[in-house]
Amino acid sequence: MDSQPGSWITVAALLLAACASVAIGSYGVRLARTTSDFLVASRSVGPRWNAAAVSGEYLSAASYLGVAGLIAKYGADALWYPVGFTAGYLGLLLFVAAPLRRSGAYTMPDFVEFRLGSRGVRKLTALVVVVICGVYMIPQFQGAGLTLRILLGVPDWVGAVAVGLIVIGTVAGGGMRSITFVQAFQYWLKLTAIAIPGLVLLAYFLRHEGDSGAPRLTAATDADWLLPGGGLGGPHPMYQVYSLIIATFLGTLGLPHVLVRFYTNPDGRKARSTALSVIAMVGFFYLFPVLIGVLARLYAARLPDEGASDAAVLLLPGAVLSGLPGQLLAALVAAGAVAAFLSTSSGLLVSIAGVVGTDLLRGRIRDFRLAAIVAGAVPLLLALTVVSLDLSRAVGLAFAVAASTMCPLLVLGIWWRGLTAAGAAVGLIVGGLLSGAATAVSVSGGVSQALAAGWLSALLSYPAAVSVPIAFAAMILVSRLTRRQSAAEIANIFVRMHAPEPLGMGADRERGLRSG
């Protein structure tokens, strides 16, 4: 490891961020005593606190590092990543948040059984949740390895293992109650860590804009970057963009680790308030990765070639500003990156552990802890062995799987009385196989071996435009051909989801979860 002063400043910042997260998580551990605390924080989290926690959990390595890197690399077309990541919460606010909370469920499989009355579809949903969260966790660990390798010169596995151990320890110790405090803190840390460097670098650029040799974007050299239509690398650029929009907008509605946070609100009205606040907080955050991405494009000649667009955020402060100012900004960025890895990985692990602990084990606290340890270790091992894509692209594949499975299930389950258990099962299987196969080929490196130009590469890299419509169609068609629940039963379920709490009797449906 480099022994220069800058590296020790970076190490100190990384340790402070990690220690602060562990300390805050330890405070939450003292308050976690029941299974409800571990799964949904006893449904006692207010809208403002929960909005900060949701935002901290949602703004992953893809948001913190990946968006800026893709903006610098691809330009205007990459703006659809932050736009889609943010706009998805509008759909969540309008169609999902309040009905989901009023159902009284603890997990997504719990909601599915409440809506469809099928244990088989519940088990299938549990499997889908594990797959989505597992795929999403892999780039978080890979991003941690990338960050520590670039900043400290250590092997990739060191950062991945360090973040993995912290996340597993925090989640196993206190569950949802513990990580709520941590994630809320980490949102403000990430916002500070990316806003201050962004604003300082912007001020530096504006101050030296008129200097001889100052970097500029020109139509002659940057036309493809400045104007939309160039795509995101690879064939069929317009298809890529439209598929990306579908994946990010609809995928947000189906992310299990985001949805489970709305179970922690006291009622449906507060769940809507949480979603509305998240739109503002996430939208404000994304201003700064976009800004840094533009600045990285301007100062691209100064950036060392690290072979990954995700390195732009980490390298830009030190490349533009020399001496102590650059080192301090780089250390601040590094602290925010650690917060990004920890917060998102924690939320994903809670989702997996909650599902495994209640659907495959007996639903006790010790079962949740065992599930957290195993469910954290498997993605960590995969992160060390599979191909590392651009972070936002890797996360985009997880969004595509969520958009092709959980999104149709939720939207149709909440708003269409005709959905049947058989229709839901077929849609989950068809959407999951199509999007999951494309994801498996992509992370295994198969896309690079396919035709360099052609639809095969485009479909494997961006499957949502095909897999999402097919999943919706499969659910609707099979539901039309199969027997649904009785009209009276469906009426009671819909009153429960859509009526205000006193009328809908939205008290929690206890599932016999034991605290031992």
Steps between C-alpha positions, in 0.01 A plus 500: 500500500614849413654675800444852374300734727198485271465126547497535878236771480293265287549214744390724788186606308413140415546389859291789633213420263511131584534554875216754507275254316589219740449723806157620383405145411603385846259751650222347293598151614411593857145587389440182295334241723216343300466345157286798397793726591728296276260487203312834499635704797164438674333727237599807698718700257369849413493640144803731523724249671386223268547718190862560597546127563335405167717752316814380674416141415401574139801714404738217437844470346327537162367841602809624681769381259327354198280789386786750483717246319236427237425871450870557437517201266174518303365851551136601459355151458638395839277764663221246482663313788445772764169602340369143509636430849312807629182480292438146619401640838216692335349168396569362845322799655196481274443126472676297769609667826173545690319179391810296574526641853127455566529130419673454835762270349853455632670390176420482129412127520272585792319756282465248216336245727267770637395603148486161323461249784764269353790349690655384175515850350632624834795260476561600139496868598750429776736348243463803272574737790818311582614509136434874454670598824791266438560641151478852643751427777772376267587844347496657848780272614683539168476878535655479845788299359547749215501796739764365736715379213504842334545700819732273701646256249373190683353197317132514402401230747608707801235769452230247413569285806527800735163641393344154502606431859372837625166454326451144621589599858264801503204317350540183705533710814195725471305447177274775371502690829878527487545590133227768503723727708806411293338560162354836598845615612659363185270695270619830645860379494474405133331827408771700680779287356393554139353853521802673653755360250259570214447863599870560573604355164231702322627818665855412394388448141304827488791691648746369240259481206665789320855376552710390208468124454190471723290196404189557288229292338459577132255387235790398280651251744214415737189501279419133564541553873296821521200382297272204571475209261850358527388225736689335781761310307419209274240446229147643466537812718133600500394156618757522780362831622134393494580172671698687765206734564265204547743319731578796728147643520314172554785326680475742791142380558629147544819535706443291815742695720319826413151357540572350841579845638140609443390224736680691776266803477213510751229527229431553130485880519846516650625255237386744228668788684819297514492432124440868422794607717723238339434646154629838619801359685608261223442759227712756683780247551518412130583857404853446628601172328385659174709809574806291583447293186510815285809625681665160455439531127658846501806387691522153342855568381615535862338180626720191521371206297371250753302295249161579658268796455393460865840634610423856380341616828790364704778639283365838391571706819865401515543541123363855493626636833855433611628472855293491818171636354485219246591242763226621738235496230609155387478375858150645535392329178645173628301526824181550300580201283534278809164629622347411162624142515398451863151652485376322188656166589341517846152557357540219249623261766206581731262418215663165429533408867138595569372282219727203573445523875120501475440284189773237520570502874278542806487878524696544823769760564770231488366393159521857371860525617598168342334604173685833505838331536442249219324749269786748540774246439366363170484833305838591646654184354330564166628859496854366517452262207260647238577764238496861624283724279450876528319538833191669359473242223526214750235657723291569189482124444365453853240768422409308184437182701288693753305673222433163334381320814400698809368806316229313301410302810457812714325721245252233392460362850415840646288641217349207306248272667542237230856392589516134599767294671566305182534820296739650753712184507529477121584871470768472767654197333492640145625848596757358738640254246527758221661775707694259720655320205613829347646605835683169544656526154601863560671446837673187373658695216296339225388829342855593405532167324177545304477685173658843536204646309148367482189442704645216706740730682237773545237260637740337745631833630159674521224236526222704666331627183425139408468321834270751675217504240516121471476461881195731519336321206565155651344599835192648333447221247536211746286682758224532238511124445511389865266518797537792736406551865139557599356846439440553872856407592647729234273783613624468857863500383452810287323687780793413722754636248318808371274630777636737768632311801200537739256383227729237356597374847865516401636365826800277462432141413722322744646183354582329824859620484682406814757714672705212629 
